[in-house]
């Protein structure tokens, strides 16, 4: 497998700035300038004392970039990323291809951002997996927003529940374009049977930010509901995740 500008011995986020730079072609030669080192020390101290709430997005992003680019002033890149994508969440969840289009971003930076994204999703997912979903609804919504709200294309997920409404599987069924994702009711029900699921919840995102269902969303949901009912599987809900809010088919009378 080809190497892409980073290695397995990456420096710690809070390690001294002296390790070999992972970002090829983006380093300052020789000793790290004191103004950069002092700035990094101040940011790390503020983070350790006050946490992320004490820091604006660009400074939190700097902390992430320190690891990928240990011998360069990363503030300009942090600001460029935020100008390009809008906020910290959108930077972290941007696709690798989009990130690599930003001047100064290499594979090492993409790796760090994707690790942050995967960690956030895993933390949120741990709060809902193997738990009764209908009594952990807020945690479920938090997980769905973390995983899907900032995606630039549509993604369709299925949450599979057992007879006690405990989440036993969470799977991505399909990806699509900015305004369409193909969903096949037969495949949804087939997978539910394979997992011995008694109920399902459908989830997909609207990259536009508006979670209002389209006619196609409503028609597809009814097709899945009807196909599932024949086999004794309950469709509890269909959630559409927007940028800052979600829509529940059940709560809004579509189911």
C-alpha positions in Angstrom: 0.0 0.0 0.0 1.4 3.4 -0.9 2.4 5.8 1.8 0.5 9.1 2.0 2.6 11.5 4.0 2.0 10.3 7.5 3.4 7.6 9.7 2.4 5.3 12.5 4.5 7.2 15.1 2.4 10.4 15.0 3.1 12.9 17.8 0.7 13.3 20.7 -1.6 16.3 20.6 0.0 17.5 23.8 3.5 16.4 23.1 6.3 18.9 22.8 6.8 20.4 19.3 9.8 18.6 18.1 8.7 15.5 16.4 9.1 15.0 12.7 6.5 16.8 10.6 3.9 14.6 9.0 2.7 17.2 6.5 5.2 17.0 3.6 6.2 20.3 2.1 4.5 22.4 4.8 7.2 22.7 7.4 9.5 25.4 8.7 13.1 24.3 8.7 15.2 24.2 11.9 14.1 25.0 15.4 10.4 25.8 15.9 10.1 29.6 16.2 9.3 30.7 19.8 6.2 32.6 18.9 4.7 29.4 17.5 5.7 27.3 20.4 4.5 29.8 22.9 1.1 30.1 21.1 0.7 26.4 21.1 1.5 26.2 24.8 -1.1 28.8 25.6 -3.8 27.1 23.6 -3.1 23.7 25.2 -3.1 25.2 28.7 -6.5 27.0 28.0 -7.9 23.7 26.7 -6.8 21.7 29.7 -8.1 24.4 32.1 -11.4 25.3 30.5 -12.1 22.6 27.9 -13.5 23.2 24.4 -16.2 25.6 25.6 -13.6 28.2 26.4 -12.3 28.1 22.8 -13.7 29.4 19.5 -13.9 27.0 16.5 -10.6 28.2 14.9 -8.6 27.6 18.1 -10.1 24.1 18.6 -9.3 23.4 15.0 -5.7 24.6 15.6 -5.3 22.0 18.4 -6.3 19.3 16.0 -4.0 20.6 13.3 -1.0 20.7 15.8 -0.7 17.0 15.6 -0.7 16.8 11.8 1.5 19.8 11.3 3.8 20.1 14.3 6.3 22.6 12.9 4.2 25.3 11.2 1.8 28.1 12.2 -1.5 26.4 11.6 -3.8 29.4 12.4 -4.0 30.5 8.7 -5.0 27.0 7.7 -7.6 26.7 10.5 -9.2 30.0 9.4 -9.1 28.9 5.7 -10.8 25.6 6.5 -13.5 27.5 8.5 -14.0 30.0 5.7 -14.4 27.2 3.3 -16.8 24.9 5.1 -18.5 27.2 7.7 -17.9 25.8 11.1 -15.9 23.2 13.1 -18.5 20.4 12.5 -18.5 21.0 8.8 -14.8 20.9 8.6 -14.5 17.6 10.5 -17.3 16.0 8.5 -16.2 17.2 5.0 -15.2 14.5 2.6 -11.5 13.8 2.1 -11.8 14.8 -1.5 -13.2 18.3 -0.5 -10.6 18.7 2.2 -7.7 18.0 -0.1 -8.9 20.8 -2.4 -8.0 23.3 0.4 -4.5 24.7 0.0 -2.3 23.4 2.8 -4.3 20.3 3.5 -2.6 16.9 3.0 -3.3 13.4 3.9 -2.0 13.9 7.5 -4.5 16.7 8.1 -7.3 14.6 6.6 -6.4 11.7 8.8 -6.6 13.8 12.0 -9.9 15.3 11.0 -11.4 11.9 10.1 -10.2 10.5 13.4 -12.0 13.3 15.3 -15.2 12.6 13.2 -15.1 8.9 13.8 -14.4 9.4 17.6 -17.4 11.7 17.9 -19.7 9.3 16.1 -18.5 6.3 18.2 -19.1 8.2 21.4 -22.6 9.1 20.4 -23.3 5.6 19.0 -22.2 4.0 22.3 -25.1 5.9 24.1 -27.7 4.3 21.9 -26.4 0.8 21.0 -27.9 -2.1 22.9 -30.3 0.2 24.8 -34.1 0.7 24.5 -34.3 3.4 21.8 -37.8 4.7 22.6 -36.6 5.7 26.1 -33.3 7.1 24.8 -34.8 9.3 22.1 -32.7 12.4 22.8 -29.5 10.4 22.6 -30.7 8.9 19.4 -31.3 12.3 17.9 -27.9 13.5 19.1 -26.3 10.5 17.4 -28.1 11.0 14.1 -27.2 14.7 14.0 -23.6 13.9 14.8 -23.4 11.3 12.1 -25.5 12.9 9.3 -26.4 16.5 9.7 -23.3 18.0 8.0 -23.0 15.6 5.2 -23.0 17.1 1.7 -24.9 14.2 0.1 -27.9 12.1 1.2 -27.3 9.0 3.3 -29.9 6.5 4.3 -29.6 4.5 7.5 -31.7 1.8 9.1 -31.9 1.2 12.8 -32.9 -2.3 13.7 -34.6 -3.1 17.0 -35.5 -6.3 18.8 -38.8 -7.1 20.5 -37.9 -4.9 23.5 -37.0 -2.0 21.2 -33.3 -2.3 21.9 -31.1 -1.2 19.1 -29.3 -4.2 17.8 -27.8 -2.8 14.6 -27.3 0.5 12.8 -26.4 0.2 9.2 -26.0 2.5 6.2 -28.2 1.2 3.4 -27.4 3.6 0.7 -25.7 6.9 -0.4 -27.0 9.3 -3.0 -26.6 12.7 -4.4 -27.3 16.1 -2.8 -31.1 15.6 -3.1 -31.8 11.9 -3.8 -30.8 8.5 -2.3 -32.2 5.3 -3.8 -34.0 3.1 -1.3 -35.5 -0.3 -2.1 -38.2 -1.4 0.4 -37.5 -5.1 -0.4 -33.9 -4.7 0.6 -34.8 -2.9 3.9 -37.2 -5.7 4.9 -34.8 -8.5 3.8 -32.1 -7.1 6.0 -34.5 -6.8 9.0 -35.4 -10.5 8.6 -31.7 -11.4 8.4 -31.1 -9.6 11.7 -34.3 -11.0 13.3 -35.4 -7.5 14.0 -38.9 -6.8 15.2 -39.0 -3.1 14.4 -37.0 -0.5 12.3 -36.5 3.2 12.3 -35.5 4.8 9.0 -33.1 7.8 9.0 -31.8 10.0 6.3 -30.4 13.5 6.0 -31.3 16.5 3.8 -28.1 18.3 2.8 -30.2 21.4 2.0 -30.7 21.7 5.8 -34.6 21.6 5.5 -36.0 18.4 6.9 -39.4 18.8 5.2 -40.2 15.4 3.5 -40.5 15.3 -0.3 -43.3 13.4 -2.0 -40.7 10.7 -2.8 -39.8 10.5 0.9 -43.4 10.0 1.9 -44.1 7.4 -0.8 -41.0 5.4 -0.1 -41.8 5.4 3.7 -45.3 4.1 3.1 -43.9 1.4 0.8 -41.4 0.3 3.5 -44.2 0.3 6.1 -46.5 -1.8 4.0 -43.8 -4.3 3.1 -42.7 -4.6 6.7 -46.2 -5.0 8.1 -46.8 -8.1 5.9 -43.9 -9.8 7.7 -44.8 -8.6 11.2 -42.1 -5.9 11.3 -43.0 -2.5 12.8 -41.8 0.8 11.2 -41.6 3.0 14.3 -40.6 6.2 12.6 -38.7 7.8 9.7 -36.4 10.7 10.8 -35.1 13.3 8.4 -32.1 15.1 9.7 -31.5 18.7 8.7 -28.7 21.0 9.6 -30.1 22.1 13.0 -33.3 20.2 13.4 -35.0 17.0 12.5 -38.4 15.9 11.4 -40.2 12.8 12.7 -42.8 11.2 10.4 -44.6 9.8 13.4 -44.8 13.1 15.3 -45.9 15.0 12.2 -48.6 12.6 11.1 -47.0 11.1 8.1 -47.1 7.6 9.7 
